[in-house]
Structures are given as C-alpha cells and as structure tokens.
Amino acid sequence: QVAAATGHTVVLVDQSDEILTKSTKGIEESLKRVAKKKFADKPEAGAEFIEKTLKNLTTSTDAVAVVHSTDLVIEAIVENQEIKNELFKRLDKFAPEHTIFASNTSSLQITQLANSTTRQDRFGGLHFFNPVPMMKLVEVIKTPMTSQKTFESLVDFSKAVGKSPVSCKDTPGFIVNRLLVPYMMEAVRLFERGDASKEDIDVAMKLGAGYPMGPFELLDYVGLDTSKYIIDGWHSLEPNNPLFAPSPLLNKLVEEKKLGKKTGEGFYKYK
C-alpha cells in the first residue's frame, strides 16, 4: 500500500486468489481512510489518489513469473526459516542480477536467509512496523555481506515510501524487538512471581512510562504464539541469557490456544 501510494509499481504475491482479493479490498479500505484524512476538503483529489494508487498495484499467485522484472523483493511470509529459505532459493534462480532481496522478518537472522541465495551482497532486512501505513519506522538491516550500495538503496527506498529508516546490524530482534520482547517477558515474570497484577502493570507502564499500551495488552495484540516463537528462537541461540528465558505461563496459554486478540482470549478476554 505505502509503496503503491508513493508511485512504485507493486506486484502483491500470495498463495491464492481468495487471499489476494481480500488483501486488495483491505488496501482499498485503508486508502479510503488515508484519503479522508489527507484530502479532507478535496474529495475529488482523494478519489484520484485512491485510483492512482490502485493502478500501481497488481496481484499474482506466481512469484517466479513476476520476479524477472523486479528491482526489489520484500518477503513477508510465515516466520519459518526453512520456508523462507526455500522461497528465496527459488526466486534467486529467476531474479535478474541487479534485484535486491529483503526480508521483513522480526526475529530470524538475515544472514541465514541471505545464505540460501547467491546474492548475499544484494540482501538485507527491511523491517516495517504494524500497521505499516501509520508507523513511520523501518529498521534497515545490514549483514556482514550486504554491500554499501545495497544498504544505501534500501535506505533510499524506505525514505521514498515516506518512512524514517534506522540502521542496525544483524543482531537478534534488531533494535525495537531486542528491547521490547525482553521487556514484555519481564512483565510476565513480574506477574508470575505475584509481585503485581497484570492490570496494574499495564496501567503503570501507560501512565508511568507513557507507553500507548501496557505489556500484557501488547502481548495480546502481537499474539502470544508469535512472542513465544521469538523468545524460543533467541533462547536456543543464547540459552544462558536470562532475558531470553522461556515463561511457563506464556507456554501454558499458547498450549491452551489462548493466543490473544486473534483468538478472543490471551492474558485478557475479548468479545
């Protein structure tokens, strides 16, 4: 959406036409909200903006077929190393020499993804934040093999889509999640020890630290399964790091399929 709205030609690839239809509809709804805000006094200009943006966007279920005319590939599929590697390996065979590959992963090592291709120098991380149309930040990740030219291209692209890029080495969680996930886990441990209720911890962090959401609200929003997946991955990388220790309560909730907002219950219940 943000790439199409800033004049880039985008092909959105997914597994089925149903998903793509749903995605396009979602983008259209989101654009209407943007236009309403951006062109409050000029509805015609707003309509033109939506139409122009949607013209820049096409869809496909065949990544290999569209990659041959692409300058930049941004992967945002399931957080699974093997599945991502498989995709990059396949696309690497068909993408032009100059094409840059980037992953939107929030928890996996970019270096390991890059190693599944023959273009390690043209591979980096572009970690956008949810919801992307609203959030200004992009973490641009440079591996030891990423060329300076690739890195600069990724920074330039981030600016071209209206974002504020920050740069980070290929370290677990990059900047934001490296600080945020251990903070959320510490909140769970505080609650597990019986030191404070989850409600009071949430209120304290909102009013005392100025955070828009408390850690338990945030965990429910992110998804408890996603949070567990990240912490488990880091724990296997650094088993002696106390910040990355698993939480029995988080594991129990995930086992009970209480994954947060998306399932109607996590740390809190949702209607």
C-alpha positions in Angstrom: 0.0 0.0 0.0 2.6 2.6 1.0 4.8 1.6 -1.9 2.0 1.9 -4.4 0.8 5.2 -2.9 4.3 6.7 -3.4 4.4 5.9 -7.1 6.1 2.5 -7.1 4.8 -0.3 -9.3 4.0 -3.2 -6.9 3.0 -6.8 -7.5 1.5 -8.4 -4.4 2.1 -12.2 -4.4 0.2 -14.6 -2.2 -0.9 -18.3 -2.2 -4.4 -17.9 -3.5 -6.7 -15.6 -5.4 -9.1 -15.5 -2.4 -6.3 -14.1 -0.2 -5.3 -11.6 -2.8 -8.9 -10.4 -3.3 -9.2 -10.0 0.5 -5.9 -8.1 0.6 -6.7 -5.8 -2.2 -10.0 -5.0 -0.5 -8.2 -4.3 2.7 -5.8 -2.0 1.0 -8.7 -0.1 -0.7 -10.4 0.4 2.7 -7.2 1.6 4.2 -6.6 4.0 1.3 -10.1 5.4 1.8 -9.2 6.2 5.4 -5.9 7.8 4.4 -7.7 9.9 1.7 -10.3 11.0 4.1 -7.7 12.4 6.4 -5.2 13.7 3.8 -7.8 15.3 1.4 -10.5 16.3 3.9 -11.5 19.3 1.9 -10.9 17.9 -1.5 -12.9 14.6 -2.0 -12.1 14.6 -5.8 -8.3 14.7 -5.1 -8.9 11.9 -2.5 -10.7 9.7 -5.1 -7.9 10.4 -7.6 -5.3 9.4 -5.1 -7.0 6.1 -4.4 -7.5 5.3 -8.1 -3.8 6.2 -8.9 -2.5 4.1 -6.1 -4.6 1.0 -7.0 -3.4 1.4 -10.6 0.2 0.8 -9.3 -0.9 -2.4 -7.7 -1.4 -5.8 -9.4 -1.6 -9.3 -7.9 -0.2 -12.7 -8.7 0.0 -16.2 -7.2 3.2 -17.0 -9.1 6.3 -15.3 -7.5 8.6 -16.8 -10.1 6.7 -15.4 -13.0 6.8 -11.8 -11.8 10.3 -11.7 -10.2 12.1 -11.4 -13.6 11.1 -7.8 -14.0 11.6 -6.7 -10.3 14.1 -4.4 -8.7 13.2 -5.2 -5.1 11.7 -8.3 -3.5 10.3 -7.8 0.0 9.4 -11.1 1.7 6.8 -11.1 4.5 5.7 -14.7 4.7 5.4 -17.0 7.8 8.2 -16.7 10.4 9.8 -20.1 9.5 13.4 -20.3 8.5 13.1 -23.3 6.2 10.0 -22.0 4.3 11.7 -18.5 3.8 14.9 -20.1 2.6 13.0 -22.3 0.2 11.3 -19.2 -1.3 14.5 -17.2 -1.6 16.4 -20.1 -3.1 13.7 -20.4 -5.8 13.4 -16.7 -6.6 17.2 -16.3 -6.7 17.3 -18.6 -9.8 14.9 -16.4 -11.7 15.5 -12.8 -10.5 17.7 -10.5 -12.5 21.3 -9.8 -11.4 20.5 -6.4 -10.0 17.5 -7.4 -8.0 17.8 -6.8 -4.3 16.2 -9.2 -1.8 14.9 -8.1 1.6 13.1 -9.8 4.4 10.5 -8.2 6.7 11.3 -10.8 9.4 11.3 -9.5 13.0 13.1 -12.4 14.7 15.2 -14.5 12.2 18.8 -13.8 11.2 19.0 -12.0 7.9 22.5 -13.6 7.3 21.0 -17.1 7.3 18.3 -16.1 4.9 20.9 -14.5 2.6 22.9 -17.6 2.6 20.1 -19.5 0.9 20.9 -17.3 -2.2 23.8 -16.5 -4.4 23.3 -12.7 -3.9 24.5 -12.2 -0.3 25.8 -8.8 -1.2 22.3 -7.8 -2.5 20.4 -9.0 0.5 19.3 -7.0 3.6 16.5 -6.7 6.1 13.6 -4.2 5.8 11.6 -4.5 9.0 8.4 -2.5 8.8 6.1 -1.9 11.8 2.4 -2.7 12.2 0.2 -1.0 11.0 2.6 0.0 8.2 0.5 2.9 6.8 0.6 4.6 10.3 4.0 3.6 11.6 6.9 5.7 10.4 9.7 3.4 11.3 11.7 0.9 9.2 14.7 -0.9 10.5 17.2 -1.4 7.7 19.4 -4.4 8.5 22.9 -4.8 7.1 24.6 -8.2 7.3 28.4 -8.5 7.1 27.9 -9.4 3.4 25.4 -6.6 2.4 27.2 -4.2 0.0 27.2 -0.5 0.8 25.3 0.1 -2.5 22.5 -2.3 -1.5 22.3 -0.8 2.0 22.0 2.7 0.6 19.4 1.5 -1.9 17.3 0.1 1.0 17.6 3.3 3.0 16.6 5.3 -0.1 13.6 3.1 -0.7 12.5 3.5 2.9 12.6 7.2 2.5 10.9 7.1 -0.8 7.9 5.4 0.8 7.7 8.1 3.4 9.3 6.2 6.3 12.1 7.1 8.7 14.8 4.4 8.4 17.2 3.4 11.2 20.1 1.1 10.7 21.1 -2.0 12.7 23.5 -4.9 12.4 22.1 -8.4 12.1 21.5 -9.0 15.8 18.5 -10.9 17.4 15.4 -8.7 17.3 17.3 -5.7 15.7 16.6 -2.6 17.8 12.9 -2.4 18.7 12.2 -6.1 19.4 15.5 -6.7 21.1 14.4 -4.1 23.7 10.6 -4.8 23.6 10.4 -8.6 23.8 12.6 -8.9 26.9 10.6 -6.0 28.5 7.3 -7.9 27.8 8.8 -11.1 29.2 10.0 -9.3 32.3 6.4 -8.1 32.8 5.1 -11.7 32.6 7.8 -12.8 35.1 6.8 -9.9 37.5 3.2 -11.2 37.3 4.2 -14.8 37.6 6.0 -14.0 40.8 2.9 -12.4 42.2 4.6 -9.0 42.6 1.8 -7.1 40.8 -1.4 -7.8 38.9 -1.3 -7.6 35.0 -3.9 -4.8 35.1 -1.7 -2.7 37.5 1.4 -3.5 35.4 -0.4 -2.3 32.3 -1.6 0.9 33.9 1.8 1.6 35.5 3.6 1.4 32.1 1.0 3.5 30.3 0.9 6.3 32.9 4.4 6.0 34.2 6.4 5.4 31.0 3.9 7.0 28.6 3.5 3.8 26.5 0.3 3.6 24.4 -0.3 0.0 25.6 0.7 -1.9 28.6 2.9 -5.0 28.1 0.0 -7.5 28.5 -2.2 -5.6 26.1 0.7 -5.5 23.7 1.4 -9.3 24.1 -2.3 -10.0 23.3 -2.1 -7.6 20.3 1.1 -9.1 18.9 -0.1 -12.7 19.5 1.2 -14.9 22.3 2.3 -17.6 19.8 4.4 -15.0 17.9 6.0 -13.8 21.2 6.7 -17.4 22.3 8.2 -18.2 18.9 10.6 -15.2 19.1 11.7 -15.9 22.7 12.2 -19.7 22.0 14.3 -18.8 19.0 16.5 -16.4 20.9 16.7 -18.9 23.9 18.1 -21.5 21.6 20.7 -19.0 20.3 21.7 -17.9 23.8 20.5 -20.4 26.3 22.3 -18.7 29.2 20.9 -15.3 28.7 18.3 -14.7 31.5 16.5 -12.1 29.3 15.6 -14.9 26.8 14.4 -17.5 29.4 11.0 -19.0 28.5 7.9 -18.3 30.6 5.8 -21.2 32.0 2.7 -19.0 32.0 3.2 -17.9 28.3 3.8 -21.5 27.3 0.7 -22.7 29.1 -1.5 -20.0 27.4 -0.2 -20.9 24.0 -0.8 -24.6 24.7 -4.4 -23.8 25.5 -4.7 -21.9 22.2 -5.2 -18.6 24.1 -3.2 -16.6 21.7 -4.5 -13.1 22.4 -6.9 -10.8 20.5 -7.0 -13.0 17.4 -8.5 -16.0 19.3 -10.6 -13.9 21.7 -8.5 -14.6 24.7 -4.9 -14.3 25.9 -4.0 -12.6 29.1 -7.3 -10.8 28.8 -10.7 -11.8 27.3 -12.0 -10.1 24.1 -15.6 -10.1 22.9 
